[in-house]
Amino acid sequence: MALLLGASGLGGCGDVEAGRRPPLILITIDAVRADHVSAYGYGRRTTPNLDALAERGMRYAYVLSPTPWSAPAHAALLTGQDPDSLDFTSLDGEGLDPRTIMLPERLHARGYDTWCVLAHDFVHPRWHLTQGVRHVDTAPIDVPSGPTRHAAVTDAALRAAGARGSRPFFLWVHYEGPRAPFEAPGDAVFEGDASYAGPVTSDVSLRGLLEIQASLDDDDRAEVARLYDEELQRIDAELGRLLAGLTDAGLGDAVVAVTSPHGYALGERGHFGDAALLHDDLVRVPWVLAGPGVSHGVIQDPVSLIDVAPTLFALADLVVHPDDPPMQGIVALPKYPAPARPLFASTRRAVDLRAVVEGDLKLIRDNRTGHEDLFDVYADPDESLEMSGSRAIEKDALSRRLDARFGPK
């Protein structure tokens, strides 16, 4: 994989001592779009603690979520399989097939003690997303949403760290993420328009934003973004408290992965929230990795959330046995050759959309109408310039990719 090296040079999995498995800490924060993370170049310092983790580890420059909503995205992340392969694209049924092999099951079978702390109903055990986790804490789901729930997640995760035994330790910590209503407590963290007196306030719900979205102007959308950023910074403060507490609990040598299952639209294309589109504000997410065996720098090659599980598995110095179900994702570390490959995303939640990313291009298809839009996600990160007319050959090639993966339009 292409890596822009930091000061520590190129590392790999060989740093894991024979017979000693590192603690693995997986932290997922819902609804975090990469372009609002300060480690990814955002103008506001929304995530100083995540930035610090990236400074001592590795940041993935372009991470595609295979779907823009929480339950199937977490399923993909925890299995190394995309949601369509898992036949888990909605909550109309009973969730993930309970026969599906999850990362915690693979780890438990190899000696890990597996724990999780969950903050949202979409990752509740009834959807079978916690298979293989021996200690499941869902208490934060019942705590009032917002800062109180974020703090409850951190407290529960630190209790889990303190209660661990002598076996290798795996902990999945899930934060609810910045979502409307943002319910900002106290003084503003980020400066906005002091004279703003529009309809956007911290207690406006997502439904409320959707109901008034047609009447919102640029100032209104800027206020939504400011409130989102403030909520993100409060969650980042909890991340900092968690990381410091894990170190105090003797887990300073852990491999830590922080990512998000999906992004969050803040008024782009008239949309707020998640699930309904495949533009980068909903499907480009952060991924930061640090700990033993992790290089310092930035991975430039595009990766997918389905790469998280095989990467953590490799950092534990574990291999997938021939009799184990394979993972579709790759080990996204510099010492492992990365095959050239397209990345895919889809959503069927009130829509039927498909997307493929290859190189600098993304093609989005509306499966109901057959309409396709082509964007250069590097030159045009806002995806505001449709390029089908100027790059017709590449569009046709990507369209064939979608046909091969999902079936013809």
C-alpha positions as CSV (number, residue, x, y, z in Angstrom):
1,M,0.0,0.0,0.0
2,A,1.2,3.5,-0.7
3,L,2.3,5.2,2.6
4,L,3.5,8.7,3.1
5,L,6.0,8.0,5.9
6,G,6.2,9.9,9.2
7,A,9.2,10.1,11.4
8,S,9.2,6.4,12.4
9,G,9.4,4.9,9.0
10,L,7.8,1.7,7.7
11,G,6.6,-0.9,10.2
12,G,4.6,-4.0,10.0
13,C,3.1,-6.9,12.0
14,G,6.4,-8.4,12.8
15,D,6.6,-6.3,16.0
16,V,4.1,-8.7,17.7
17,E,6.1,-10.9,20.1
18,A,5.7,-14.6,19.6
19,G,3.1,-16.0,21.9
20,R,1.9,-12.6,23.1
21,R,-1.3,-11.1,21.6
22,P,-1.7,-7.3,21.9
23,P,-4.9,-5.9,23.3
24,L,-7.2,-4.8,20.5
25,I,-9.4,-1.7,21.0
26,L,-12.0,-0.9,18.3
27,I,-13.7,2.4,18.7
28,T,-16.6,3.3,16.3
29,I,-18.3,6.7,16.5
30,D,-21.4,6.9,14.4
31,A,-22.0,9.7,11.9
32,V,-18.5,11.1,11.5
33,R,-17.7,12.4,8.1
34,A,-14.0,12.6,7.3
35,D,-14.1,16.1,5.9
36,H,-15.1,17.4,9.4
37,V,-12.2,15.7,11.2
38,S,-9.3,18.1,11.8
39,A,-6.8,15.3,11.2
40,Y,-8.2,15.2,7.7
41,G,-7.5,18.9,7.1
42,Y,-10.8,20.5,8.4
43,G,-10.4,24.1,9.4
44,R,-12.0,23.7,12.9
45,R,-10.1,21.7,15.5
46,T,-12.9,19.3,16.0
47,T,-10.9,16.2,17.0
48,P,-7.7,17.0,18.8
49,N,-7.5,13.7,20.6
50,L,-8.1,11.7,17.4
51,D,-5.5,13.9,15.7
52,A,-3.0,13.1,18.4
53,L,-3.7,9.3,17.9
54,A,-3.1,9.8,14.2
55,E,0.2,11.6,14.9
56,R,1.6,8.5,16.7
57,G,0.0,6.0,14.2
58,M,-1.5,5.8,10.8
59,R,-4.3,7.6,9.0
60,Y,-6.1,6.3,6.0
61,A,-6.7,9.1,3.5
62,Y,-9.8,7.8,1.8
63,V,-12.0,5.2,3.6
64,L,-15.3,4.1,1.9
65,S,-18.1,2.8,4.0
66,P,-20.0,0.1,2.1
67,T,-23.3,1.6,3.2
68,P,-24.4,4.9,4.8
69,W,-26.2,3.7,7.9
70,S,-25.1,2.1,11.1
71,A,-26.4,-1.5,11.4
72,P,-25.2,-3.0,8.1
73,A,-22.1,-0.8,8.1
74,H,-21.1,-2.2,11.5
75,A,-21.9,-5.7,10.2
76,A,-19.4,-5.1,7.3
77,L,-16.8,-3.7,9.6
78,L,-17.0,-6.6,12.0
79,T,-17.1,-9.4,9.4
80,G,-14.8,-8.1,6.6
81,Q,-17.8,-8.7,4.2
82,D,-19.9,-6.1,2.4
83,P,-23.6,-5.9,3.4
84,D,-25.0,-7.3,0.1
85,S,-22.8,-10.4,0.5
86,L,-24.2,-10.7,4.1
87,D,-27.8,-10.2,2.8
88,F,-28.1,-7.5,5.5
89,T,-29.3,-4.3,3.9
90,S,-32.3,-3.4,6.1
91,L,-33.9,-4.0,9.5
92,D,-37.0,-5.5,8.0
93,G,-36.1,-9.0,9.2
94,E,-34.2,-10.3,12.2
95,G,-30.8,-8.7,11.4
96,L,-27.6,-10.4,10.5
97,D,-27.7,-14.1,9.9
98,P,-26.6,-15.6,13.3
99,R,-24.5,-18.1,11.5
100,T,-22.2,-15.3,10.2
101,I,-18.7,-15.4,11.6
102,M,-17.7,-12.1,13.3
103,L,-14.3,-10.7,14.2
104,P,-14.9,-11.3,18.0
105,E,-15.7,-14.9,17.3
106,R,-12.5,-15.4,15.4
107,L,-10.6,-13.7,18.2
108,H,-12.3,-15.6,21.0
109,A,-11.5,-18.9,19.3
110,R,-7.8,-17.9,19.4
111,G,-7.8,-17.0,23.1
112,Y,-9.1,-13.5,23.3
113,D,-11.6,-12.3,26.0
114,T,-14.1,-10.2,24.1
115,W,-16.0,-7.2,25.4
116,C,-18.2,-4.4,24.0
117,V,-20.0,-1.3,25.1
118,L,-22.8,-0.1,22.9
119,A,-24.6,3.3,22.6
120,H,-27.3,2.9,20.0
121,D,-30.3,0.6,19.2
122,F,-29.0,0.0,15.7
123,V,-26.1,-2.1,17.2
124,H,-28.2,-3.8,19.8
125,P,-27.5,-7.6,20.2
126,R,-30.9,-8.4,18.8
127,W,-29.5,-7.6,15.3
128,H,-26.8,-10.3,15.9
129,L,-23.9,-7.8,15.7
130,T,-22.3,-8.9,18.9
131,Q,-21.8,-12.6,18.1
132,G,-18.6,-13.8,19.7
133,V,-18.6,-11.0,22.4
134,R,-18.6,-12.6,25.8
135,H,-19.3,-9.4,27.8
136,V,-21.9,-7.1,26.3
137,D,-22.9,-3.8,27.9
138,T,-25.9,-2.1,26.4
139,A,-26.7,0.1,29.5
140,P,-25.6,3.4,27.7
141,I,-28.5,2.9,25.2
142,D,-30.9,3.7,28.0
143,V,-29.1,6.8,29.1
144,P,-30.4,10.1,27.6
145,S,-28.9,10.8,24.2
146,G,-26.1,13.3,23.9
147,P,-23.2,14.3,26.3
148,T,-24.6,12.2,29.1
149,R,-24.7,9.1,26.9
150,H,-21.2,9.8,25.5
151,A,-19.8,9.9,29.1
152,A,-21.7,6.7,30.1
153,V,-20.0,4.9,27.2
154,T,-16.5,6.0,28.4
155,D,-17.3,5.1,32.0
156,A,-18.5,1.6,30.9
157,A,-15.5,1.0,28.7
158,L,-13.1,1.9,31.5
159,R,-14.9,-0.4,33.8
160,A,-14.5,-3.2,31.3
161,A,-10.8,-2.5,31.0
162,G,-10.5,-2.6,34.8
163,A,-12.4,-5.9,35.0
164,R,-10.4,-7.8,32.3
165,G,-8.6,-10.9,33.2
166,S,-5.2,-12.4,32.1
167,R,-6.3,-13.4,28.6
168,P,-5.7,-11.2,25.5
169,F,-8.3,-8.4,25.6
170,F,-10.6,-7.2,22.8
171,L,-12.9,-4.3,23.4
172,W,-15.3,-2.7,21.0
173,V,-16.5,0.7,22.2
174,H,-19.4,2.3,20.3
175,Y,-20.3,6.0,20.6
176,E,-23.6,7.4,19.4
177,G,-22.0,10.1,17.3
178,P,-23.0,13.7,16.4
179,R,-26.6,13.7,15.3
180,A,-29.5,16.2,15.4
181,P,-30.7,17.3,17.9
182,F,-27.2,18.4,18.9
183,E,-28.3,19.8,22.3
184,A,-25.1,21.8,22.8
185,P,-24.6,22.5,26.5
186,G,-23.0,25.7,27.8
187,D,-21.1,28.3,25.7
188,A,-20.4,27.8,22.0
189,V,-17.1,26.0,21.2
190,F,-16.8,27.3,17.7
191,E,-17.6,30.9,16.6
192,G,-20.5,31.3,14.3
193,D,-22.5,34.3,13.1
194,A,-23.3,36.2,16.4
195,S,-26.3,37.8,14.7
196,Y,-27.7,34.4,13.6
197,A,-31.4,34.2,14.5
198,G,-32.7,31.7,12.0
199,P,-34.7,28.5,12.5
200,V,-31.7,26.2,13.3
201,T,-31.2,25.7,17.0
202,S,-29.4,23.0,19.0
203,D,-32.7,21.3,19.9
204,V,-34.0,21.0,16.3
205,S,-34.5,17.3,15.5
206,L,-33.4,15.5,12.3
207,R,-37.1,15.3,11.3
208,G,-37.4,19.0,12.0
209,L,-34.4,19.8,9.7
210,L,-35.8,17.6,7.0
211,E,-39.2,19.4,7.2
212,I,-37.7,22.9,6.8
213,Q,-34.7,22.0,4.5
214,A,-36.3,23.5,1.4
215,S,-36.4,26.9,3.1
216,L,-32.9,26.9,4.6
217,D,-30.2,29.2,3.2
218,D,-26.4,29.1,3.5
219,D,-26.4,30.7,6.9
220,D,-28.8,28.1,8.2
221,R,-26.7,25.3,6.9
222,A,-23.6,26.9,8.3
223,E,-25.2,26.9,11.7
224,V,-26.1,23.2,11.4
225,A,-22.5,22.5,10.6
226,R,-21.3,24.5,13.6
227,L,-23.6,22.5,15.9
228,Y,-22.4,19.3,14.4
229,D,-18.8,20.3,14.9
230,E,-19.4,21.2,18.5
231,E,-21.0,17.8,19.2
232,L,-18.1,16.0,17.4
233,Q,-15.6,17.9,19.6
234,R,-17.5,16.8,22.8
235,I,-17.3,13.2,21.6
236,D,-13.6,13.6,20.8
237,A,-13.1,14.8,24.4
238,E,-14.6,11.5,25.6
239,L,-12.3,9.7,23.2
240,G,-9.4,11.5,24.9
241,R,-10.7,10.5,28.4
242,L,-11.1,6.9,27.2
243,L,-7.6,6.6,25.7
244,A,-6.0,8.2,28.8
245,G,-8.0,5.8,31.0
246,L,-7.0,2.8,29.0
247,T,-3.3,3.7,29.4
248,D,-3.8,4.1,33.2
249,A,-5.4,0.7,33.2
250,G,-2.3,-0.9,31.7
251,L,-3.5,-0.9,28.1
252,G,-1.0,1.6,26.7
253,D,0.4,-1.2,24.5
254,A,-3.0,-1.8,22.8
255,V,-3.6,-1.6,19.1
256,V,-6.3,1.1,18.8
257,A,-8.5,1.6,15.7
258,V,-10.9,4.5,15.6
259,T,-13.4,4.8,12.7
260,S,-17.0,5.5,11.9
261,P,-19.7,3.4,10.1
262,H,-20.9,6.3,8.0
263,G,-21.0,10.0,7.6
264,Y,-23.7,12.6,8.0
265,A,-25.3,15.0,5.5
266,L,-25.4,18.6,6.6
267,G,-27.7,20.0,4.0
268,E,-25.8,19.0,0.9
269,R,-28.2,18.3,-2.0
270,G,-31.1,19.2,0.3
271,H,-30.4,16.2,2.6
272,F,-29.7,15.9,6.4
273,G,-28.8,12.7,8.2
274,D,-27.6,9.4,6.8
275,A,-28.8,6.4,4.8
276,A,-30.3,7.9,1.7
277,L,-27.3,8.9,-0.5
278,L,-23.9,7.6,-1.6
279,H,-22.0,10.9,-1.8
280,D,-18.9,11.3,0.3
281,D,-20.5,13.3,3.0
282,L,-22.3,10.0,3.9
283,V,-19.8,7.3,2.9
284,R,-16.3,8.8,3.3
285,V,-15.3,8.2,6.9
286,P,-12.1,8.5,9.0
287,W,-9.9,5.6,10.1
288,V,-7.0,6.0,12.4
289,L,-4.8,3.1,13.6
290,A,-2.1,3.1,16.3
291,G,-0.2,0.6,18.4
292,P,2.4,-2.2,18.1
293,G,3.2,-3.0,14.5
294,V,1.6,0.1,13.0
295,S,3.6,2.4,10.8
296,H,3.6,6.2,11.2
297,G,2.2,8.1,8.2
298,V,-0.8,8.3,5.8
299,I,-2.1,5.5,3.7
300,Q,-2.9,7.0,0.3
301,D,-4.6,4.0,-1.4
302,P,-8.4,4.0,-1.0
303,V,-9.6,1.4,1.5
304,S,-13.0,0.1,2.7
305,L,-14.4,-0.5,6.1
306,I,-14.4,-4.2,5.2
307,D,-10.6,-4.0,5.6
308,V,-10.8,-3.2,9.3
309,A,-11.4,-6.7,10.5
310,P,-8.6,-8.4,8.5
311,T,-6.2,-5.6,9.4
312,L,-6.8,-6.0,13.2
313,F,-6.6,-9.8,12.8
314,A,-3.2,-9.4,11.2
315,L,-2.0,-7.0,13.8
316,A,-2.8,-9.7,16.4
317,D,-0.4,-11.9,14.4
318,L,-3.2,-14.2,13.5
319,V,-4.0,-15.8,10.2
320,V,-7.3,-17.0,8.7
321,H,-7.4,-20.8,8.7
322,P,-8.3,-22.6,5.5
323,D,-11.5,-23.9,7.1
324,D,-12.6,-20.4,8.3
325,P,-15.0,-18.4,6.2
326,P,-12.9,-15.9,4.1
327,M,-13.0,-12.2,4.5
328,Q,-13.5,-10.0,1.4
329,G,-11.5,-7.2,2.9
330,I,-7.7,-6.9,2.7
331,V,-5.0,-6.4,5.3
332,A,-4.5,-2.6,4.9
333,L,-1.0,-2.4,6.1
334,P,2.1,-1.2,4.2
335,K,3.9,-4.6,4.4
336,Y,1.1,-6.3,2.6
337,P,0.8,-5.8,-1.2
338,A,-2.5,-4.2,-2.0
339,P,-4.2,-5.4,-5.2
340,A,-5.7,-2.8,-7.5
341,R,-9.4,-3.2,-6.8
342,P,-12.7,-1.2,-7.0
343,L,-14.5,-0.4,-3.8
344,F,-18.3,-0.7,-3.6
345,A,-21.1,0.9,-1.6
346,S,-24.9,0.6,-1.7
347,T,-28.0,1.6,0.2
348,R,-31.6,0.3,-0.1
349,R,-33.1,2.3,2.8
350,A,-36.0,4.1,1.1
351,V,-33.8,4.2,-2.1
352,D,-31.9,1.8,-4.3
353,L,-28.4,3.2,-5.0
354,R,-25.1,1.6,-6.0
355,A,-21.7,3.1,-6.2
356,V,-18.2,2.1,-7.2
357,V,-14.9,4.0,-6.5
358,E,-11.8,3.2,-8.5
359,G,-8.8,5.5,-8.6
360,D,-10.0,9.1,-8.5
361,L,-13.5,8.4,-9.8
362,K,-16.8,7.4,-8.2
363,L,-19.9,6.3,-10.2
364,I,-23.3,6.5,-8.5
365,R,-26.2,4.6,-10.0
366,D,-29.9,4.9,-9.1
367,N,-30.9,1.3,-9.6
368,R,-34.6,2.3,-10.0
369,T,-34.1,4.7,-12.9
370,G,-30.7,3.6,-14.3
371,H,-29.4,7.1,-14.0
372,E,-25.7,7.4,-13.3
373,D,-23.5,10.3,-12.1
374,L,-19.7,10.4,-12.3
375,F,-17.4,12.4,-10.0
376,D,-13.7,12.9,-9.4
377,V,-13.6,12.6,-5.6
378,Y,-10.1,14.0,-5.3
379,A,-10.3,17.0,-7.6
380,D,-13.9,17.6,-6.6
381,P,-14.5,16.4,-3.0
382,D,-17.9,18.1,-2.8
383,E,-19.0,16.1,-5.8
384,S,-20.5,19.1,-7.4
385,L,-19.2,18.6,-11.0
386,E,-20.8,15.7,-12.9
387,M,-18.2,14.4,-15.4
388,S,-20.0,11.8,-17.6
389,G,-19.6,13.9,-20.7
390,S,-15.9,14.5,-20.4
391,R,-14.9,11.0,-19.1
392,A,-17.3,8.7,-20.9
393,I,-14.8,5.9,-21.4
394,E,-14.1,5.7,-17.7
395,K,-17.8,5.9,-16.9
396,D,-18.6,3.0,-19.1
397,A,-15.8,0.9,-17.4
398,L,-17.2,1.7,-14.0
399,S,-20.7,1.0,-15.1
400,R,-19.6,-2.5,-16.1
401,R,-18.0,-2.8,-12.7
402,L,-21.4,-2.1,-11.1
403,D,-23.1,-4.6,-13.5
404,A,-20.6,-7.3,-12.5
405,R,-20.9,-6.7,-8.8
406,F,-24.7,-6.0,-8.4
407,G,-26.2,-7.1,-11.7
408,P,-27.2,-4.9,-14.7
409,K,-29.3,-1.8,-14.3
